[in-house]
Amino acid sequence: MTRQQLLEQLARPLIYDVAIIGGGATGLGVALDAAARGFSVVLVESHDFAKGTSSRATKLVHGGVRYLAQGNIGLVREALHERTTLLRNAPHLAQPLPFVMPTYKLWEKPFYGTGLKMYDVLAGSAGLGNTEFLSRRQTLEHLPTARREGLKGGVKYWDGQFDDARLALVLARTAASRGALVVNYCAATGLIHDEGKLAGLHCQDRESGRPFELRARCIINAAGVWVDEFRQQDGHAIGRPVQPMVAPSQGVHIVVDREFLPGDHALMVPRTADGRVLFGVPWLGKIILGTTDTPRGDLAREPRPFPQEVEFILGESARYLTRAPSRADVRSMWVGLRPLVRPQDDEGNDTKELSREHTVLVSRSGLVTVTGGKWTTYRAMAEDVLEKCFDRSLLERVARGVTTNLHLLGGDGLVAGRPRISDPPGLHSYGSEHALVTALPGADRQLGGGLTEAMVRFAARHEYARTVEDMLARRWRLLFLDARLAGSMAAETGAILEQETGVDPQTEAFKELAGLYLEMPT
């Protein structure tokens, strides 16, 4: 469907069952679940799908080792179940990944190893591999660049990894294949109330400025760290002011070449100098180092790292690698804002209890807000959102579980676990749709970084791509892997996009953005 056809469909005077604000992991997950249950669904996203936090994760599909240490057994068990579901339904975008935790003190191996054995027990039949106690020699076989001085051994365990932005795109496209109308670059600008009840929303196409009015029985606010903007609009309209529920925190990731951590095993440091977990993860031919957890007062669309965060990651890496990466070795840096939730009840009042990592609230007018959570449990979060809608009689109840065995586009007929997401980017990310890509003009014309002209054309025709950033940041992850190379490819990529879409691909803006992903904070 072309952009014009999307907008014409958006202009039709329908009353949808569900209207969703936000095209990140949570909103797209709800759109797919609702559409798969037979509801009529519309979703609008002010920027590109997964433009915010949902493209800036550590790329892990995990049960949450740190939650196990906190004693949150229920959350870990649910996440482990959802991990297996995701790996089964999107094998082209998610895979098992072995992690090694090097130990430098005698007590660390039995202490952490016992905890990870519990991880195996909780996973049960959904486990990806058994936890193993490693000798010093075995640890160095898996992590050849680990610091040798004082190394006692290690512990090996299994989790998963994935391509977050491409998974978001596949969720959008799978939802659309089930009848949902999903539109990026269409901003929700206001809520519509009738006699104190929420009835719809106003939105505007960001390219043309064309306004739209959407009516729906159920409005879901899934705007991530920006959910409070719509909660406050809703509270003002019905005369019930609300307290902010999001306290944003930022996580910084640094990308370096594979030579710093060669092989197919990820590095996990269970306790850094500030008590956090540090990962070194092989991903698409590079290594991701991170992450931090720093409170942030603003809600920048392109947040940048603080100087101390970069120094922290590089400094902690130096404690565990024989050759520590320096600032000059950084190929890209990105920052994601986490929507940490201040616990509240449905009336917006603070409460001391929070039973889950994510929160779903329904206001007196009927606005359903969901925030918090993590990528691994996006599907379970979507089910919880719809259960809340059923409980409040916003929708007629339909049995849950319809997405448990629903293969996402490109994932049908594939064997889980192959090919590896740790390998350099290639056609494997398209899964069973790869033949559709290679059939397009330019399949043999390489633009750089594994990207072909045909891939750009496929993104414009089938993956909602409008700008160079859409293409080189999220359809093809080059901005997150090598920002300098991405910037050098902007003009050629933009020319192809402009042929396909007829609109300005914002090439110069992307070049400036690529520079930011390399700019060291001072």
C-alpha positions in Angstrom: 0.0 0.0 0.0 1.4 3.4 -1.0 1.6 6.4 1.4 -1.2 8.1 -0.4 -3.4 4.9 0.0 -2.6 4.8 3.7 -3.7 8.4 4.2 -6.9 7.9 2.1 -7.8 4.9 4.3 -7.0 7.0 7.4 -9.5 9.6 6.1 -12.4 7.2 5.9 -15.2 8.0 8.5 -14.9 4.7 10.5 -15.3 4.0 14.2 -12.5 1.6 15.0 -12.5 -0.8 17.9 -9.0 0.2 18.9 -6.9 3.3 18.2 -3.2 3.2 19.3 -0.8 6.1 19.9 2.8 5.0 19.5 4.6 2.7 17.1 7.2 1.2 19.3 7.4 -2.3 20.7 4.4 -2.0 22.9 2.0 -0.2 20.6 2.9 -2.5 17.6 2.5 -5.5 19.9 -1.0 -4.4 20.9 -1.9 -3.6 17.3 -1.0 -7.2 16.2 -2.7 -8.9 19.1 -5.9 -6.8 18.6 -6.0 -7.3 14.9 -5.3 -11.1 15.2 -8.3 -11.3 17.5 -10.5 -9.7 14.9 -10.8 -6.1 16.1 -10.5 -3.2 13.7 -7.3 -1.4 14.6 -5.6 1.9 13.7 -2.1 2.9 14.9 -0.4 6.3 14.4 3.2 7.1 15.2 4.6 10.6 15.2 8.0 9.6 13.8 9.1 6.4 12.4 8.3 3.0 13.9 10.8 2.2 16.7 12.4 5.6 16.3 12.6 5.9 20.1 13.6 3.4 22.8 12.5 0.4 20.7 15.5 0.7 18.3 18.0 1.4 21.1 18.0 -1.8 23.2 20.9 -3.9 24.1 19.6 -6.4 21.5 18.9 -9.1 24.2 15.9 -11.4 24.4 16.3 -12.5 28.0 14.6 -13.6 31.2 16.5 -11.1 33.3 19.3 -12.4 35.4 19.2 -9.3 37.6 15.5 -9.9 38.3 16.4 -13.4 39.5 18.9 -11.9 42.0 16.1 -9.5 43.2 13.9 -12.5 43.9 11.3 -11.6 41.2 10.7 -15.2 40.2 7.3 -14.6 38.4 8.7 -11.9 36.1 11.7 -14.1 35.2 9.5 -17.1 34.5 7.2 -15.1 32.2 10.2 -13.5 30.4 11.8 -16.9 29.8 8.5 -18.2 28.3 8.2 -15.2 26.1 11.9 -15.5 25.1 11.1 -18.9 23.6 8.0 -17.7 21.9 9.8 -14.9 20.2 12.7 -17.1 19.0 10.1 -19.5 17.6 7.9 -16.9 15.9 10.7 -14.8 14.4 13.7 -17.0 13.9 15.1 -14.7 11.2 15.4 -11.9 13.7 16.1 -13.6 17.0 18.5 -16.4 18.0 20.0 -18.2 21.1 23.3 -16.7 22.2 25.8 -18.1 24.7 27.2 -15.8 27.4 30.3 -16.2 29.5 30.9 -14.6 32.8 34.6 -14.7 33.6 35.4 -15.0 37.3 38.4 -13.5 39.1 37.6 -14.4 42.7 37.2 -17.9 44.1 33.6 -17.4 45.4 32.3 -15.9 42.1 32.0 -19.2 40.1 29.9 -21.1 42.7 27.9 -18.1 43.7 26.9 -16.9 40.2 26.8 -20.4 38.7 24.3 -21.6 41.3 22.1 -18.6 40.5 22.3 -19.3 36.8 21.5 -23.0 37.4 18.2 -21.7 38.9 17.7 -19.7 35.7 17.8 -23.1 33.9 15.3 -24.6 36.3 12.9 -21.7 35.8 13.2 -22.0 32.0 12.4 -25.7 32.1 11.6 -27.1 28.7 12.0 -23.5 27.3 15.7 -23.5 28.1 18.2 -22.8 25.4 21.2 -24.6 26.9 22.6 -25.8 30.2 24.6 -23.6 32.4 28.2 -24.8 32.6 31.1 -24.2 35.0 34.2 -23.4 33.0 37.9 -23.8 33.7 40.3 -21.0 33.1 41.3 -22.7 29.8 37.7 -23.1 28.7 36.9 -19.5 29.5 39.8 -18.2 27.4 38.7 -20.5 24.5 35.3 -18.8 24.5 36.6 -15.3 25.4 40.1 -15.2 23.9 40.6 -11.5 24.7 39.4 -11.7 28.3 42.0 -10.4 30.9 44.2 -13.3 31.9 45.6 -11.8 35.1 43.8 -13.4 38.1 41.3 -15.3 35.9 40.0 -18.3 37.9 37.4 -19.6 35.4 34.0 -18.7 34.3 30.3 -19.6 34.0 28.5 -20.1 30.6 24.8 -19.7 30.2 22.3 -19.1 27.4 19.9 -16.2 26.5 18.8 -14.7 23.2 19.5 -11.8 21.0 17.6 -10.0 18.3 17.3 -7.1 15.9 15.0 -4.7 17.7 14.1 -2.2 15.0 13.6 -4.8 12.3 11.4 -6.8 14.7 9.3 -3.7 15.2 8.9 -3.3 11.4 7.9 -6.9 11.1 5.3 -6.4 13.9 3.9 -3.5 12.0 3.7 -5.4 8.7 2.3 -8.5 10.3 -0.4 -6.4 12.0 -1.2 -4.8 8.6 -1.5 -8.2 7.0 -4.2 -8.9 9.7 -6.1 -5.8 8.7 -4.6 -3.2 11.0 -4.0 0.3 9.6 -0.5 1.4 10.8 0.8 4.8 9.8 4.2 6.3 10.6 5.0 10.0 10.5 1.4 10.8 11.6 1.4 12.5 14.9 -1.5 12.3 17.5 -2.1 15.9 18.3 -5.1 15.8 20.7 -7.8 13.6 22.3 -11.5 13.8 21.5 -13.9 13.6 24.5 -17.7 13.3 24.3 -19.5 14.0 27.6 -16.5 13.2 29.6 -15.7 9.9 27.8 -12.8 9.5 25.4 -14.1 9.0 21.8 -11.2 9.5 19.5 -8.1 11.5 18.6 -6.8 14.1 16.3 -3.7 13.4 14.2 -1.8 15.1 11.4 0.4 13.8 8.6 3.8 15.2 9.2 4.7 15.3 5.5 1.7 17.1 4.1 0.3 18.7 7.2 -3.1 17.1 6.4 -5.3 16.7 9.6 -7.3 13.6 10.4 -9.9 12.7 13.0 -10.0 9.1 14.2 -12.9 7.7 16.2 -12.5 4.5 18.3 -14.2 2.6 21.1 -10.9 2.1 22.9 -7.9 4.5 22.8 -4.5 3.1 23.9 -1.7 5.4 24.9 1.5 3.5 24.2 3.8 6.4 23.6 6.7 5.1 25.8 8.5 7.8 27.7 6.0 10.3 26.3 2.8 8.8 27.7 2.4 11.6 30.2 1.7 14.1 27.5 -1.5 12.4 26.6 -2.4 11.5 30.2 -2.2 15.2 31.1 -4.3 16.2 28.1 -6.9 13.6 29.2 -6.9 14.8 32.8 -7.2 18.4 31.9 -10.2 17.7 29.6 -12.1 15.9 32.3 -11.0 18.1 35.2 -8.9 15.5 36.9 -5.2 16.5 36.9 -2.7 13.6 37.0 0.7 13.1 38.3 3.5 12.1 35.9 4.1 8.4 35.9 7.3 8.2 33.9 10.8 8.9 35.4 13.1 8.6 32.4 16.5 7.0 32.6 19.0 6.6 29.8 21.0 3.7 28.7 24.2 4.3 26.6 25.6 1.7 24.2 29.0 1.9 22.5 29.9 -0.1 19.4 33.4 -1.3 18.6 35.0 -3.7 16.1 34.7 -7.4 16.6 38.5 -7.7 17.2 38.0 -6.6 20.8 35.8 -9.7 21.5 36.2 -12.2 18.7 34.1 -15.4 18.7 30.5 -16.2 19.1 30.1 -15.8 22.9 29.0 -12.7 24.7 30.7 -11.3 27.7 28.6 -10.7 30.9 30.0 -8.8 33.9 27.5 -9.4 36.8 28.6 -6.4 38.9 30.4 -3.3 37.7 31.8 -0.6 39.9 28.3 1.0 40.2 26.6 -2.4 40.8 25.1 -2.8 37.3 25.5 -5.5 34.8 27.8 -4.9 31.8 27.5 -6.7 28.5 29.8 -7.2 25.5 27.5 -8.6 22.8 28.4 -9.7 19.3 25.8 -8.2 17.0 25.8 -7.9 13.2 29.5 -8.1 12.9 30.4 -5.6 15.7 30.5 -5.6 19.5 28.0 -3.7 21.6 29.3 -2.5 25.0 26.8 -1.3 27.6 24.7 -0.2 29.3 24.3 2.6 31.7 21.3 3.7 33.8 21.4 7.4 34.4 18.4 9.6 35.3 17.5 12.2 32.8 15.1 15.1 33.2 14.2 15.8 29.5 12.7 13.7 26.8 15.0 14.3 23.9 14.2 12.4 20.7 18.0 12.0 20.1 19.5 11.9 23.6 23.3 12.0 23.8 25.5 10.3 26.3 26.9 12.1 29.2 30.8 12.2 29.4 30.9 10.1 32.5 28.8 7.4 30.9 31.2 6.9 28.0 34.2 6.8 30.4 32.4 4.3 32.6 31.7 1.8 29.8 35.3 2.2 28.4 36.7 1.9 31.9 34.7 -1.2 32.9 35.6 -2.8 29.6 39.3 -2.2 30.3 38.9 -4.2 33.5 37.9 -7.4 31.6 39.6 -7.2 28.2 43.3 -7.6 27.4 43.0 -4.7 25.0 40.7 -2.0 26.1 38.8 0.0 23.4 39.5 3.8 23.5 37.4 6.7 22.3 39.2 6.4 18.9 37.9 2.9 18.5 34.2 3.8 18.8 32.2 3.2 15.6 28.9 4.4 16.9 27.1 5.4 20.1 23.4 5.4 20.8 21.2 6.3 23.8 17.8 4.9 24.7 15.4 6.4 27.2 13.8 3.9 29.5 10.3 4.7 30.8 10.8 3.8 34.4 7.4 3.8 36.1 6.3 5.7 39.2 3.7 3.3 40.7 0.1 4.8 40.5 -3.4 3.6 40.6 -6.0 4.2 37.8 -6.9 7.6 39.3 -3.3 8.8 38.9 -2.6 8.5 42.7 0.7 7.2 43.9 0.7 3.7 45.3 3.5 1.7 46.9 2.6 -1.6 45.1 3.7 -2.5 41.6 3.3 -6.1 40.8 4.8 -6.1 37.3 7.6 -4.4 35.4 5.1 -2.7 33.1 2.0 -0.8 34.1 -1.4 -0.5 32.5 -3.8 2.2 33.8 -7.3 3.2 32.6 -8.4 6.8 33.4 -11.9 7.8 34.3 -12.5 8.9 30.7 -11.3 5.5 29.3 -7.8 6.3 28.2 -5.7 3.2 28.5 -2.1 3.9 29.2 0.7 1.3 29.1 4.4 2.0 29.7 7.4 0.3 31.2 8.3 -3.3 30.4 10.9 -4.6 28.0 11.1 -5.9 24.5 11.2 -9.6 25.5 7.8 -9.5 27.0 6.1 -7.2 24.4 3.6 -10.0 23.5 2.6 -10.6 27.1 2.3 -6.9 27.6 -0.1 -6.6 24.7 -2.3 -9.4 26.2 -2.4 -7.5 29.5 -3.4 -4.3 27.8 -6.3 -6.0 26.1 -7.3 -7.8 29.3 -7.6 -4.4 31.0 -9.8 -3.1 28.1 -12.0 -6.1 28.6 -12.2 -5.6 32.3 -13.3 -2.0 31.9 -15.9 -3.0 29.2 -14.1 -1.0 26.5 -14.0 -4.0 24.2 -16.0 -7.3 24.2 -13.8 -10.1 25.6 -12.1 -12.4 23.1 -9.9 -15.3 24.3 -6.2 -14.5 24.6 -3.3 -16.5 23.2 -3.9 -15.9 19.5 -0.3 -14.6 19.0 1.4 -17.4 20.9 2.1 -19.5 17.8 1.7 -16.7 15.2 4.8 -16.5 12.9 5.8 -13.0 12.1 6.3 -12.1 8.4 9.4 -13.8 7.1 9.6 -16.2 10.0 7.5 -19.0 8.5 9.2 -22.2 7.4 12.5 -21.3 9.0 14.6 -23.2 11.5 15.1 -21.5 14.8 18.6 -20.4 15.7 20.0 -20.1 12.2 21.4 -17.9 10.7 23.1 -16.0 13.5 22.3 -12.4 14.3 25.9 -12.1 15.5 27.1 -12.4 11.9 27.5 -9.3 9.6 24.1 -8.1 8.2 22.8 -9.9 5.2 19.7 -11.2 3.6 19.0 -13.5 6.6 17.1 -10.6 8.3 14.4 -10.9 5.6 13.8 -14.6 6.4 11.5 -16.3 3.9 10.9 -12.9 2.1 14.5 -12.7 0.8 13.4 -13.8 -2.7 11.1 -10.8 -2.8 14.1 -8.6 -2.2 16.4 -10.2 -4.7 13.8 -10.0 -7.4 13.8 -6.2 -7.3 16.0 -4.0 -9.5 19.5 -3.5 -8.1 19.9 -6.8 -6.3 23.5 -7.1 -7.4 24.4 -3.5 -6.9 26.2 -3.0 -3.5 26.0 0.4 -1.8 28.2 -0.6 1.1 28.0 -2.3 4.4 26.1 -5.2 2.8 23.3 -3.0 1.6 22.0 -3.3 -2.0 19.9 -1.0 -4.1 17.2 -3.7 -4.1 17.0 -3.6 -0.3 16.4 0.2 -0.4 13.6 -0.3 -2.9 12.1 -3.1 -0.8 12.1 -0.8 2.2 10.3 2.0 0.3 7.7 -0.3 -1.2 7.0 -2.7 1.7 8.6 -1.4 4.9 7.2 2.2 5.2 10.6 3.8 4.7 10.5 7.5 3.9 13.9 9.0 4.8 17.5 8.0 4.7 17.4 7.7 8.4 14.6 5.2 8.2 16.7 3.2 5.8 20.2 3.3 7.4 19.1 3.4 11.0 16.3 1.0 11.3 15.7 -1.0 8.0 19.4 -1.6 7.7 21.2 -1.0 11.0 24.3 0.7 9.7 24.0 3.9 11.7 24.1 1.8 14.9 27.1 -0.2 13.6 29.3 2.3 11.8 28.1 5.8 11.7 30.9 7.1 9.5 30.2 4.5 6.8 26.4 5.3 7.1 27.0 9.0 6.6 29.1 8.3 3.5 26.3 6.2 2.0 23.5 8.8 2.6 23.5 10.5 -0.8 23.3 7.3 -2.9 20.7 5.8 -0.6 18.7 9.0 -0.6 18.6 9.1 -4.4 17.1 5.7 -4.6 14.5 6.5 -2.0 13.5 9.7 -3.8 13.0 7.7 -7.0 10.7 5.4 -5.1 8.7 7.8 -2.9 8.9 11.2 -4.7 9.6 13.0 -1.4 12.7 14.6 0.1 14.7 11.8 1.8 16.3 14.3 4.2 19.8 13.3 3.2 21.6 16.3 4.8 19.8 15.8 8.0 20.9 12.2 8.2 24.6 13.2 7.6 24.3 15.5 10.6 22.8 12.8 12.7 25.5 10.3 11.7 28.0 12.8 13.0 26.3 12.9 16.4 26.6 9.2 16.7 30.4 9.6 16.6 30.7 12.8 18.6 32.3 12.3 21.9 30.7 14.2 24.8 33.0 16.6 26.7 
